[in-house]
């Protein structure tokens, strides 16, 4: 990490079930950032696309804000929580 800093990125309101996103998230937790991108590249789940976008954002933040080399980054923590749900109502 960058002198003990945690580099963070977040994606909110992804329209997918958290259970499905957790399947993809569990694949990359604890891996190096480059290795995680390769795993996501060959993962057929639909959740891989927004997670890939999020990981690219985190890598760019680390390089731009902290000057950290891309090869030194590790996905230490990643999780998927439930977003607010939309309530559908039908009147009449």
FENSUL-V608168 format. One record per pair of residues at least 12 apart in sequence whose ideal C-beta (glycine too) atoms are under 6 Angstrom apart, sorted by the first residue. I is the first residue (numbers start at 1). GAP is how many residues later the second one is. D is the distance in Angstrom with one decimal. If there is no record, write none. Layout:
# FENSUL-V608168
[[I & GAP & D] [I & GAP & D]]
This chain:
# FENSUL-V608168
[[2 & 64 & 3.6] [2 & 66 & 4.7] [7 & 51 & 6.0] [7 & 54 & 5.8] [7 & 55 & 4.4] [9 & 45 & 5.6] [9 & 48 & 4.6] [9 & 49 & 3.7] [9 & 52 & 5.9] [11 & 39 & 5.7] [11 & 43 & 4.5] [13 & 70 & 5.4] [14 & 36 & 5.0] [16 & 31 & 5.5] [18 & 62 & 4.8] [18 & 64 & 4.9] [20 & 27 & 5.4] [21 & 26 & 4.5] [21 & 59 & 3.9] [22 & 58 & 5.0] [24 & 21 & 5.2] [24 & 23 & 4.4] [24 & 24 & 5.3] [24 & 27 & 5.4] [25 & 53 & 5.1] [25 & 55 & 5.3] [27 & 12 & 5.5] [28 & 47 & 5.3] [29 & 46 & 6.0] [29 & 49 & 5.4] [31 & 44 & 5.6] [32 & 42 & 5.6] [33 & 26 & 5.6] [33 & 40 & 3.9] [36 & 39 & 5.1] [40 & 12 & 4.6]]
